[in-house]
Amino acid sequence: MESHREPTLADVAQAAGVSLTTVSRVLNNRGYLSQETRERVAEAIAELNYRPNQIARALHGKSTQSIGLIVPTVALPFFGELTEHVEDFLADRGYRTFVCNSMGKADREQEYLDLLLSHRVDGIISSAHNDGLADYRSIHLPVVSVDRDLSPTVPNVRCDNEAGGRIAAEHLLKRGARRPALLTSRTGTHNLREKGYRQVLQQADIEPVVLTVDFNTPDAERPGLIRERLELVADDVDAVFATDDLTAAQVVEWVEDQGLRVPEDFKVIGFDGTVAMRRALPALTTIQQPIARLARAAVNLLLDQIDSMASASSGDRDSERREKHLRSPSPMGVRLLPGRTT
């Protein structure tokens, strides 16, 4: 009866006619070995379809060449595009990516965090949007966040959200809006897009109108809640700055349902500027984030941390190097993409 067990290192050694030590040296590219020996081992690996046990490698202090990426959901254009770039940049550096969709649930994010740790990933990039998870502060693993403040010890790669908020509000006023509202997920001091919006309206002596629909609202409920919020202020505002493009698209739909013209009667501007949304709604005016640059910066920062820890030796020099990799980089610039909705 044919065996269906996974081939082992010993099987590879036997098939190649070499010792276990030689196979290990080939896999880890250590020590001098003839090209003939390397080829024999490579042929045996291919013939047996041998796959190194990555968790076993981690238990021996070796890299698993894997990274965990936690996002709310790749169904949202920003996170889908971010995921694509992160996975691509990691692959170029020889790393596999475990993509985890938290679906806006704190317990699911916690489960994925535990899963990634149990699989001994070399590091984690997180852009999920759940507050209050303390584990990121306590795990002894390189972590980088994208547009999320996890803790003072976790670098946060982000665009200049405050500048983006100012650009959006200034553009609406320049295009003739008299009282633009902000439609966002959560209001407060942490919302830098809101901060930029408020700065511009304060300078123009206009009372801000801030509407919220929580980021983790189920998709089926979101359009109705957006309409409810807009109908409450329909007589008071003539423009909306939505802090993501999907919400901006739903605002445009609501405006047209009211029998109003965009942009003559009502102006709309979004935020993100993903490829998917620009294809689906090319007329939308939006603030574009440099998503590919954000992804590359997050990957580089994380891999720098991993390399630093792997090659670390005792002494102040090592401490300084680690501290450098724990600093958040400066926010990246955004740009206005004009469209026909303003």
Disulfide bonds with the S-S distance in Angstrom:
none
